[in-house]
Amino acid sequence: MKLVLIKWRDSQSYMDTAWFGKADIKGKPGLIHSIGYLVENTKDHVCLVADWDKANEDQLGRHISIPRGCIVEMQTLVKGK
């Protein structure tokens, strides 16, 4: 499998209370860097896994699916088969 770095925008929440004033709203979406094995690369999303049992290739762990619209950049770190 290919090992990739994905830079993507994630929503953020900065308030600790349920009610707040409009002037208290601060912050921007976070720029997240995720590294993992590329499992799916579709027009809608990209799916990475952090763990891969190479001896039993269908055994994967700790996945994340990132919507395509959130992705800023994707780099190949190690080419897979």
PEDA-V296142 format. One record per residue. RES is the residue in one small letter. PSI is psi in whole degrees, -180 to 180 (none if undefined). Layout:
# PEDA-V296142
RES & PSI
RES & PSI
This chain:
# PEDA-V296142
m & 151
k & 136
l & 126
v & 159
l & 126
i & 128
k & 125
w & 155
r & 132
d & 144
s & 152
q & 149
s & 128
y & -3
m & 141
d & -5
t & 162
a & -32
w & 138
f & 162
g & 153
k & -36
a & -18
d & -12
i & 119
k & 167
g & 163
k & 163
p & 145
g & 148
l & 108
i & 141
h & 119
s & 134
i & 133
g & 177
y & 131
l & 116
v & -43
e & 142
n & 90
t & 176
k & -19
d & -33
h & 167
v & 134
c & 127
l & 153
v & 147
a & -27
d & 142
w & 123
d & 96
k & -29
a & -25
n & 82
e & -18
d & 5
q & 110
l & 156
g & 154
r & 77
h & 159
i & 135
s & 122
i & 123
p & 138
r & -38
g & -17
c & -15
i & 127
v & -40
e & 146
m & 126
q & 139
t & 125
l & -43
v & 125
k & 137
g & -171
k & none
